Amino acid sequence: MDVVELMEWLAERGCSMVFKADGERTRGHRWMVIVSGGLLGEPFFRSDLASADACLESTLAHLESRGMSPFA
């Protein structure tokens, strides 16, 4: 699953997702993802990591821990 597919899947469930690359941040934290709303509830999820893939994997792991896996 890529980022756009995940964003579509989350939107269909009432969630919002922001995926950002920021060249002004330090190397280890240039990528950020925030997911909120819908079935996720409170609090929102945020991850700041070194790569887009790491952010995607972190988000998928968090969703799975909340019973929201797109692979279920």
Secondary structure, 3 states (H helix, E strand, C coil): CCHHHHHHHHHHCCEEEEEEECCCCCHHHCEEEEEEEHHHCCCCEEEEECCHHHHHHHHHHHHHHCCCCCCC
